[in-house]
Each structure stands twice: as C-alpha cells, then as structure tokens.
Amino acid sequence: MTDTPARLLNLLSLLQTPREWPGSELAERLSVSPRTIRRDIDRLRDLGYPVEATMGAVGGYRLVAGTAMPPLLLDDEEAVAIAVGLRAGAGHAIEGIEEASVRALAKLEQVLPSRLRHRVSVLQNATIPLTRGDGATVTPGTLTALAGAVTGHERLRFGYRAGDGAETKRLVEPYRLVSTGRRWYLVAYDLGREDWRTFRVDRVSEPFATGARFAPRELPSGDAATYMARSMARAQGEVDLDVSFAAPTEFVVARLPSHLVPVAEGPNRCRLRARVADSVEWLALRLALMDVDFTVHGPESLITYVRDLSTRLANATP
C-alpha cells in the first residue's frame, strides 16, 4: 500500500478497535514493513491521535482516550448499525439522550453515501417498534430536517395540522427540539404570528429549510424545556399529583422522569407530591407501567380514572 493518506486512514481504523495491535500484525494487514508502521504511528501522533506503544518481546499499539474525540472511521456495516440505532433512539424519545440522538443522526445521514442511506431506510421501513403512548409517530426524516434547521439557524417552512384538524403553512425560526418522553415538540418563533409557538412534530409535514439564516432570538423565559413545560401547563392545566409507592426511593426514582423525585417515608415506601402538566389518562398509564404497587391520593380525577380503569381491566379477563 503506497498511498500514505489512505494507509494512515486504514491504520487509524484498525487502531480504533478495542484491542492492542502488534506492529508485525499491522504491517502484515497493511502490506508494509514494520519500520513504515512505526513512521505512520509517529505521523498519527503528530496529528494529535493518542497512540500508546507497549513494551515487550513483540510490542504493540493501541489508541487511548485523549482530550478530544478523533474522527471515527466506520465501515459500511458499522455506519448502518449506528444510523439504525440512532433512529430508534430518536423515535422512542429515550430520556436524557433523545436530542443528542437526533443531532448525531442528522450529522451521520449528511455524510452517508446514497447506498448506505438506502440500506438504513430499508431496515427502518421493515421494522415495527413496540411503542408507548397514543400512536403519534414521528419520522426520523422529519426530526433530522428540523434538527438541521435548528443547528444551522435556518428559517424553516412546513405544513402544520392543528388539534382541530385545521391545516396551515408556517414560516418559523426554529429554536430547539424538546422531547416530553411521549412526543417531540419544536419550539420556534413564528414569523407569521410574530410570536413564540410550540409545534407537535407529529403534526408537521414537508419541513423545508429555506437557507435563509437568522440570529436566534431570546426566549421569553428560561430555556426551551422550561418554556415548553409552561406552554403545556397553559394548554391543558396542571395536576397536583400525590402518589405513594410500596418500594424504596431509588427503585421508584429510576422509573420516573428526572424532575420527579419522591420522598422516602420508610425503607420500602416513598411518596411523590408534584405539580405536573399531564392528562390523568397518561398519568394512570405511566403509573401502571412502573411495575410497583402504588396508591393514588390525588387528584380526585386521577383516583376516579384509576378506579374505573382497574374495573375495566378486571372485567377484561374471563
């Protein structure tokens, strides 16, 4: 292999696997001499890659953690696997990493060759995930289009279907994507309404980044998540949730969103009191899926709904 840049890329790709490579094996894999491998290792170090050499009869090399992550070199199978995994993570709104999944997916799909984009789409279309919620689904393509416009500060056009079914066209300055665990929302400044708005992403159609850049405006209050929470509270009202759980606090905390923290009332009992912007239907479903015994103390509407739901479920079995 006489092409030095290509050889360095191949060498870096080998070193990114989690193992130690003897110099002789690297030389054989790349069809060069051990002396050439040593020179190439020095070149990688000059470029900032932290390649560590180990002593011994044979000696070896491995890439260690540095102060910054070097560019990843992926073969076709690895690229497809990562893209499919990121799409799954984005589509299921995994708490804590959902926005990062969308950003990473947008970057990866930007550079994927067309043949790999096709493979990713085929795999995605052939897979039906088991999801929670009300059936409101978001396509990864829509998420990545919105994420790209947010990151690039580009004005965005799209069709939007309101809750009553009314269809409108919107021109916005996208600010952030926010996941609530069930749904994705876009926080944006609506140029037609001259005000801030939140849009359910599953109701967005044909998003198109216009290419027109803008300087991001300052939100009226707090960050995007805070603004989103306040918008939801205004839209559907808040619920004063009061629930006790027959389990240790750490067990319950692991099954709740990070902003909901119960208080211990004993070694195997804790209680959650919080104001939340959710429907009683969703709260009942969320509690039922926690795999722990619980007692609802309030609000009365949730107590009634859980009681009626338990009766319907009991009647559903022979």
Secondary structure by P-SEA (a helix, b strand, c coil): cccaaaaaaaaaaaaaccccccaaaaaaaacccaaaaaaaaaaaaaaccbbbbbbcccccccccccccccbbbbcaaaaaaaaaaaaaaaaacccccaaaaaaaaaaaaacccaaaaaaaaaaaaacccccccccccccaaaaaaaaaaaaabbbbbbbbbccccccbbbbbbcccccccccbbbbbccccccccccccccccccccccccccccccccccccaaaaaaaaaaaaccccbbbbbbcccaaaaaaaccccbbbbbcccccccccccccccaaaaaaaaaaccbbbbbccaaaaaaaaaaaaaaaaaccc
